[in-house]
Amino acid sequence: MPSPSPRSEPHAGRSWLLALLGVMGLTLFALACAALVMVLDFAWSGTGHDDTVGEVLVPPPVYGPLPSFTLRDDRGRALETGQLQGQLTLLQFASEPDARTLQSLRSIQQQLDAEGVSVQVVIAMSRLPPSDEPGPLPPGWRRVWDGARLEATARGLGILAPTDAPTTPAPSSSPLLLVDQRGQVRGAYDLLRAPRTSERLVEDAHCLNTCGPFSVHTHTLKETPPLGRAPPSDRP
């Protein structure tokens, strides 16, 4: 019986090695494809279905600067316009104390505090201070008196932003202003006639806290005399 040729053994060894390399190449290719599919699936599940990713915050418009004023609080201390600058302010006008308004204001402040948004609350009463001690306010709030001219001037200048349509009847209602860190009015809200405006107020305050007091003016206002003092013609 003839013996196999010595040259056939190296040829068979090379064929086996090529076959092994081919199998390994196909295995690596399949693993690479599987890894790529997993990466794409993870990226899609992490960002493709999240509607909040890439959301752009649009600051509320600027309705104009808050008119200059000097009013006195419960202790007779002066509160001036410049003292409101540096942080967000909720300026609530009122003719008489209203428990619902104060409760709504307190709830809004607590919600903003929970979200890391600090606001100061100022209640501007339209009448002169009473002879007896006024009711208590939550800690940190300030109540100033004789603010009727401040509210009237703000309304007359068109500085008040349009409020939502009334949804609940109320015998009397005064606006709540959102004043930014520069002393500019960024919105007016009616918590009694349109309770849902509190949601918009929270959104606007949160946006101003995040974006800062920068936006485009929507109104051009003329200069106004300081409020809280009688004009020269009215002085005796």
C-alpha positions as YAML, in Angstrom:
chain: A
units: angstrom
residues:
- id: 1
  name: MET
  ca: [0.00, 0.00, 0.00]
- id: 2
  name: PRO
  ca: [1.50, 3.33, -0.97]
- id: 3
  name: SER
  ca: [2.33, 5.72, 1.90]
- id: 4
  name: PRO
  ca: [0.84, 9.30, 1.91]
- id: 5
  name: SER
  ca: [2.93, 11.92, 0.31]
- id: 6
  name: PRO
  ca: [4.92, 14.04, 2.79]
- id: 7
  name: ARG
  ca: [3.69, 17.19, 1.01]
- id: 8
  name: SER
  ca: [0.02, 16.44, 1.80]
- id: 9
  name: GLU
  ca: [0.43, 16.82, 5.61]
- id: 10
  name: PRO
  ca: [1.43, 20.55, 5.59]
- id: 11
  name: HIS
  ca: [-1.41, 21.27, 3.14]
- id: 12
  name: ALA
  ca: [-3.96, 19.63, 5.44]
- id: 13
  name: GLY
  ca: [-2.62, 21.59, 8.42]
- id: 14
  name: ARG
  ca: [-2.98, 24.89, 6.58]
- id: 15
  name: SER
  ca: [-6.56, 24.07, 5.54]
- id: 16
  name: TRP
  ca: [-7.51, 23.32, 9.17]
- id: 17
  name: LEU
  ca: [-5.94, 26.58, 10.37]
- id: 18
  name: LEU
  ca: [-7.78, 28.64, 7.73]
- id: 19
  name: ALA
  ca: [-11.07, 27.00, 8.67]
- id: 20
  name: LEU
  ca: [-10.48, 27.80, 12.37]
- id: 21
  name: LEU
  ca: [-9.65, 31.42, 11.60]
- id: 22
  name: GLY
  ca: [-12.80, 31.70, 9.48]
- id: 23
  name: VAL
  ca: [-14.98, 30.41, 12.31]
- id: 24
  name: MET
  ca: [-13.35, 32.79, 14.79]
- id: 25
  name: GLY
  ca: [-13.85, 35.73, 12.41]
- id: 26
  name: LEU
  ca: [-17.54, 34.98, 12.00]
- id: 27
  name: THR
  ca: [-17.92, 34.66, 15.78]
- id: 28
  name: LEU
  ca: [-16.25, 38.01, 16.43]
- id: 29
  name: PHE
  ca: [-18.40, 39.67, 13.75]
- id: 30
  name: ALA
  ca: [-21.58, 38.29, 15.31]
- id: 31
  name: LEU
  ca: [-20.51, 39.49, 18.78]
- id: 32
  name: ALA
  ca: [-19.70, 42.95, 17.45]
- id: 33
  name: CYS
  ca: [-23.11, 43.22, 15.78]
- id: 34
  name: ALA
  ca: [-24.85, 42.13, 18.98]
- id: 35
  name: ALA
  ca: [-22.93, 44.72, 21.01]
- id: 36
  name: LEU
  ca: [-23.82, 47.47, 18.53]
- id: 37
  name: VAL
  ca: [-27.51, 46.56, 18.72]
- id: 38
  name: MET
  ca: [-27.40, 46.68, 22.53]
- id: 39
  name: VAL
  ca: [-25.74, 50.12, 22.52]
- id: 40
  name: LEU
  ca: [-28.29, 51.55, 20.08]
- id: 41
  name: ASP
  ca: [-31.19, 50.08, 22.03]
- id: 42
  name: PHE
  ca: [-29.87, 51.55, 25.30]
- id: 43
  name: ALA
  ca: [-29.40, 54.96, 23.72]
- id: 44
  name: TRP
  ca: [-32.92, 54.91, 22.30]
- id: 45
  name: SER
  ca: [-34.54, 53.82, 25.54]
- id: 46
  name: GLY
  ca: [-32.59, 56.43, 27.52]
- id: 47
  name: THR
  ca: [-33.35, 59.49, 25.39]
- id: 48
  name: GLY
  ca: [-35.70, 58.71, 22.58]
- id: 49
  name: HIS
  ca: [-38.85, 58.47, 24.72]
- id: 50
  name: ASP
  ca: [-38.10, 61.19, 27.28]
- id: 51
  name: ASP
  ca: [-40.08, 64.29, 26.36]
- id: 52
  name: THR
  ca: [-38.27, 66.41, 28.95]
- id: 53
  name: VAL
  ca: [-34.83, 65.99, 27.40]
- id: 54
  name: GLY
  ca: [-33.81, 69.11, 25.54]
- id: 55
  name: GLU
  ca: [-36.73, 71.16, 26.89]
- id: 56
  name: VAL
  ca: [-36.09, 74.89, 26.54]
- id: 57
  name: LEU
  ca: [-37.33, 77.19, 29.29]
- id: 58
  name: VAL
  ca: [-38.91, 80.37, 27.92]
- id: 59
  name: PRO
  ca: [-38.90, 83.22, 30.47]
- id: 60
  name: PRO
  ca: [-42.14, 85.19, 30.92]
- id: 61
  name: PRO
  ca: [-42.21, 88.55, 29.13]
- id: 62
  name: VAL
  ca: [-41.18, 91.82, 30.73]
- id: 63
  name: TYR
  ca: [-44.17, 94.11, 31.25]
- id: 64
  name: GLY
  ca: [-42.08, 96.98, 32.56]
- id: 65
  name: PRO
  ca: [-40.40, 98.13, 35.76]
- id: 66
  name: LEU
  ca: [-42.37, 98.31, 38.95]
- id: 67
  name: PRO
  ca: [-43.14, 102.01, 39.64]
- id: 68
  name: SER
  ca: [-40.98, 103.61, 42.29]
- id: 69
  name: PHE
  ca: [-42.61, 103.72, 45.71]
- id: 70
  name: THR
  ca: [-41.98, 104.23, 49.39]
- id: 71
  name: LEU
  ca: [-44.49, 102.58, 51.73]
- id: 72
  name: ARG
  ca: [-44.54, 101.85, 55.46]
- id: 73
  name: ASP
  ca: [-44.97, 98.40, 56.98]
- id: 74
  name: ASP
  ca: [-46.69, 97.34, 60.21]
- id: 75
  name: ARG
  ca: [-43.78, 98.63, 62.30]
- id: 76
  name: GLY
  ca: [-43.49, 101.92, 60.46]
- id: 77
  name: ARG
  ca: [-40.37, 100.87, 58.57]
- id: 78
  name: ALA
  ca: [-40.00, 102.16, 55.00]
- id: 79
  name: LEU
  ca: [-40.05, 99.72, 52.11]
- id: 80
  name: GLU
  ca: [-38.75, 101.11, 48.83]
- id: 81
  name: THR
  ca: [-38.62, 99.76, 45.31]
- id: 82
  name: GLY
  ca: [-34.89, 99.05, 45.38]
- id: 83
  name: GLN
  ca: [-35.28, 96.77, 48.39]
- id: 84
  name: LEU
  ca: [-37.17, 94.25, 46.25]
- id: 85
  name: GLN
  ca: [-34.27, 93.76, 43.86]
- id: 86
  name: GLY
  ca: [-31.98, 90.79, 44.19]
- id: 87
  name: GLN
  ca: [-34.64, 88.10, 44.56]
- id: 88
  name: LEU
  ca: [-38.06, 87.16, 43.28]
- id: 89
  name: THR
  ca: [-40.99, 88.95, 44.91]
- id: 90
  name: LEU
  ca: [-44.69, 88.17, 45.10]
- id: 91
  name: LEU
  ca: [-46.45, 91.54, 45.51]
- id: 92
  name: GLN
  ca: [-50.09, 91.02, 46.45]
- id: 93
  name: PHE
  ca: [-52.40, 94.03, 46.38]
- id: 94
  name: ALA
  ca: [-55.34, 93.90, 48.79]
- id: 95
  name: SER
  ca: [-58.06, 96.15, 50.11]
- id: 96
  name: GLU
  ca: [-59.05, 93.88, 53.00]
- id: 97
  name: PRO
  ca: [-57.37, 90.78, 54.43]
- id: 98
  name: ASP
  ca: [-58.66, 87.67, 52.71]
- id: 99
  name: ALA
  ca: [-58.00, 84.26, 54.24]
- id: 100
  name: ARG
  ca: [-58.24, 82.44, 50.91]
- id: 101
  name: THR
  ca: [-55.72, 84.73, 49.25]
- id: 102
  name: LEU
  ca: [-53.26, 84.39, 52.13]
- id: 103
  name: GLN
  ca: [-53.68, 80.61, 52.14]
- id: 104
  name: SER
  ca: [-53.07, 80.43, 48.39]
- id: 105
  name: LEU
  ca: [-49.98, 82.62, 48.71]
- id: 106
  name: ARG
  ca: [-48.64, 80.46, 51.52]
- id: 107
  name: SER
  ca: [-49.19, 77.28, 49.49]
- id: 108
  name: ILE
  ca: [-47.41, 78.78, 46.47]
- id: 109
  name: GLN
  ca: [-44.46, 79.89, 48.59]
- id: 110
  name: GLN
  ca: [-44.17, 76.46, 50.20]
- id: 111
  name: GLN
  ca: [-44.27, 74.75, 46.80]
- id: 112
  name: LEU
  ca: [-41.56, 77.05, 45.45]
- id: 113
  name: ASP
  ca: [-39.44, 76.55, 48.58]
- id: 114
  name: ALA
  ca: [-39.70, 72.78, 48.08]
- id: 115
  name: GLU
  ca: [-38.35, 73.26, 44.54]
- id: 116
  name: GLY
  ca: [-35.48, 75.42, 45.73]
- id: 117
  name: VAL
  ca: [-36.98, 78.73, 44.56]
- id: 118
  name: SER
  ca: [-36.82, 81.47, 47.19]
- id: 119
  name: VAL
  ca: [-39.40, 84.27, 47.01]
- id: 120
  name: GLN
  ca: [-40.26, 87.15, 49.31]
- id: 121
  name: VAL
  ca: [-43.91, 88.03, 49.87]
- id: 122
  name: VAL
  ca: [-45.16, 91.60, 50.25]
- id: 123
  name: ILE
  ca: [-48.81, 92.46, 50.94]
- id: 124
  name: ALA
  ca: [-49.67, 96.00, 49.76]
- id: 125
  name: MET
  ca: [-52.81, 97.14, 51.55]
- id: 126
  name: SER
  ca: [-54.69, 99.92, 49.76]
- id: 127
  name: ARG
  ca: [-55.85, 101.69, 52.92]
- id: 128
  name: LEU
  ca: [-54.05, 103.41, 55.75]
- id: 129
  name: PRO
  ca: [-52.87, 101.30, 58.69]
- id: 130
  name: PRO
  ca: [-55.56, 100.66, 61.34]
- id: 131
  name: SER
  ca: [-55.36, 102.00, 64.85]
- id: 132
  name: ASP
  ca: [-55.40, 98.52, 66.33]
- id: 133
  name: GLU
  ca: [-52.84, 95.76, 65.78]
- id: 134
  name: PRO
  ca: [-53.30, 94.04, 62.37]
- id: 135
  name: GLY
  ca: [-53.52, 90.29, 62.13]
- id: 136
  name: PRO
  ca: [-50.33, 88.20, 62.04]
- id: 137
  name: LEU
  ca: [-48.59, 87.15, 58.84]
- id: 138
  name: PRO
  ca: [-46.42, 84.10, 58.10]
- id: 139
  name: PRO
  ca: [-42.73, 84.51, 59.03]
- id: 140
  name: GLY
  ca: [-40.74, 86.61, 56.57]
- id: 141
  name: TRP
  ca: [-43.75, 88.33, 54.99]
- id: 142
  name: ARG
  ca: [-44.08, 92.12, 54.97]
- id: 143
  name: ARG
  ca: [-47.29, 94.14, 54.89]
- id: 144
  name: VAL
  ca: [-47.20, 97.75, 53.72]
- id: 145
  name: TRP
  ca: [-49.97, 100.33, 53.85]
- id: 146
  name: ASP
  ca: [-51.46, 103.06, 51.69]
- id: 147
  name: GLY
  ca: [-50.64, 101.19, 48.49]
- id: 148
  name: ALA
  ca: [-53.74, 102.21, 46.52]
- id: 149
  name: ARG
  ca: [-51.80, 104.63, 44.33]
- id: 150
  name: LEU
  ca: [-49.18, 101.99, 43.56]
- id: 151
  name: GLU
  ca: [-51.84, 99.60, 42.30]
- id: 152
  name: ALA
  ca: [-53.70, 102.34, 40.41]
- id: 153
  name: THR
  ca: [-50.54, 103.60, 38.72]
- id: 154
  name: ALA
  ca: [-49.52, 100.09, 37.73]
- id: 155
  name: ARG
  ca: [-52.95, 99.53, 36.20]
- id: 156
  name: GLY
  ca: [-52.95, 102.90, 34.45]
- id: 157
  name: LEU
  ca: [-49.59, 102.28, 32.82]
- id: 158
  name: GLY
  ca: [-50.68, 98.91, 31.48]
- id: 159
  name: ILE
  ca: [-47.97, 97.32, 33.54]
- id: 160
  name: LEU
  ca: [-50.25, 94.52, 34.69]
- id: 161
  name: ALA
  ca: [-50.08, 91.42, 32.56]
- id: 162
  name: PRO
  ca: [-53.46, 90.11, 31.31]
- id: 163
  name: THR
  ca: [-54.93, 87.64, 33.78]
- id: 164
  name: ASP
  ca: [-56.74, 84.44, 32.95]
- id: 165
  name: ALA
  ca: [-60.47, 84.54, 32.38]
- id: 166
  name: PRO
  ca: [-62.48, 84.39, 35.62]
- id: 167
  name: THR
  ca: [-63.58, 80.89, 36.55]
- id: 168
  name: THR
  ca: [-65.08, 81.53, 39.98]
- id: 169
  name: PRO
  ca: [-67.08, 84.56, 41.11]
- id: 170
  name: ALA
  ca: [-65.52, 86.88, 43.66]
- id: 171
  name: PRO
  ca: [-66.91, 90.14, 45.01]
- id: 172
  name: SER
  ca: [-63.54, 91.87, 44.80]
- id: 173
  name: SER
  ca: [-60.14, 90.77, 43.67]
- id: 174
  name: SER
  ca: [-56.74, 92.42, 43.50]
- id: 175
  name: PRO
  ca: [-53.83, 91.24, 41.35]
- id: 176
  name: LEU
  ca: [-50.73, 89.45, 42.47]
- id: 177
  name: LEU
  ca: [-47.56, 90.63, 40.72]
- id: 178
  name: LEU
  ca: [-44.46, 88.55, 40.09]
- id: 179
  name: VAL
  ca: [-41.44, 90.87, 40.25]
- id: 180
  name: ASP
  ca: [-38.08, 89.57, 39.09]
- id: 181
  name: GLN
  ca: [-34.60, 90.13, 40.51]
- id: 182
  name: ARG
  ca: [-34.27, 93.43, 38.61]
- id: 183
  name: GLY
  ca: [-37.55, 94.89, 39.84]
- id: 184
  name: GLN
  ca: [-39.40, 94.19, 36.59]
- id: 185
  name: VAL
  ca: [-42.98, 92.95, 36.49]
- id: 186
  name: ARG
  ca: [-43.13, 89.54, 34.80]
- id: 187
  name: GLY
  ca: [-46.79, 88.65, 35.31]
- id: 188
  name: ALA
  ca: [-50.06, 89.39, 37.09]
- id: 189
  name: TYR
  ca: [-52.24, 86.66, 38.56]
- id: 190
  name: ASP
  ca: [-55.71, 86.55, 40.11]
- id: 191
  name: LEU
  ca: [-55.78, 83.76, 42.68]
- id: 192
  name: LEU
  ca: [-59.45, 84.25, 43.57]
- id: 193
  name: ARG
  ca: [-61.09, 84.59, 40.17]
- id: 194
  name: ALA
  ca: [-58.77, 82.21, 38.31]
- id: 195
  name: PRO
  ca: [-57.26, 79.70, 40.76]
- id: 196
  name: ARG
  ca: [-55.43, 77.80, 38.00]
- id: 197
  name: THR
  ca: [-53.15, 80.79, 37.49]
- id: 198
  name: SER
  ca: [-51.22, 79.59, 40.54]
- id: 199
  name: GLU
  ca: [-49.80, 76.81, 38.37]
- id: 200
  name: ARG
  ca: [-48.60, 79.37, 35.81]
- id: 201
  name: LEU
  ca: [-47.16, 81.50, 38.59]
- id: 202
  name: VAL
  ca: [-45.12, 78.59, 39.92]
- id: 203
  name: GLU
  ca: [-43.84, 77.82, 36.41]
- id: 204
  name: ASP
  ca: [-42.90, 81.46, 35.76]
- id: 205
  name: ALA
  ca: [-41.10, 81.84, 39.10]
- id: 206
  name: HIS
  ca: [-39.24, 78.57, 38.60]
- id: 207
  name: CYS
  ca: [-38.16, 79.69, 35.12]
- id: 208
  name: LEU
  ca: [-36.94, 83.08, 36.34]
- id: 209
  name: ASN
  ca: [-35.00, 81.38, 39.12]
- id: 210
  name: THR
  ca: [-33.33, 79.11, 36.56]
- id: 211
  name: CYS
  ca: [-32.89, 81.46, 33.59]
- id: 212
  name: GLY
  ca: [-32.44, 84.76, 35.40]
- id: 213
  name: PRO
  ca: [-34.32, 88.01, 34.73]
- id: 214
  name: PHE
  ca: [-33.56, 88.24, 31.03]
- id: 215
  name: SER
  ca: [-36.19, 88.63, 28.32]
- id: 216
  name: VAL
  ca: [-37.49, 91.03, 25.69]
- id: 217
  name: HIS
  ca: [-39.66, 93.96, 26.71]
- id: 218
  name: THR
  ca: [-43.25, 93.79, 25.47]
- id: 219
  name: HIS
  ca: [-44.29, 97.27, 26.61]
- id: 220
  name: THR
  ca: [-42.62, 100.68, 26.51]
- id: 221
  name: LEU
  ca: [-43.47, 102.65, 29.60]
- id: 222
  name: LYS
  ca: [-42.91, 106.31, 30.35]
- id: 223
  name: GLU
  ca: [-41.21, 107.57, 33.47]
- id: 224
  name: THR
  ca: [-43.46, 107.86, 36.51]
- id: 225
  name: PRO
  ca: [-43.05, 109.81, 39.74]
- id: 226
  name: PRO
  ca: [-42.30, 107.86, 42.92]
- id: 227
  name: LEU
  ca: [-45.36, 106.51, 44.67]
- id: 228
  name: GLY
  ca: [-46.21, 106.61, 48.34]
- id: 229
  name: ARG
  ca: [-45.77, 110.37, 48.40]
- id: 230
  name: ALA
  ca: [-48.30, 113.00, 47.35]
- id: 231
  name: PRO
  ca: [-47.43, 114.91, 44.14]
- id: 232
  name: PRO
  ca: [-46.35, 118.55, 44.53]
- id: 233
  name: SER
  ca: [-49.74, 119.89, 43.39]
- id: 234
  name: ASP
  ca: [-51.54, 117.98, 46.14]
- id: 235
  name: ARG
  ca: [-49.38, 119.20, 48.97]
- id: 236
  name: PRO
  ca: [-50.81, 121.97, 51.17]
...
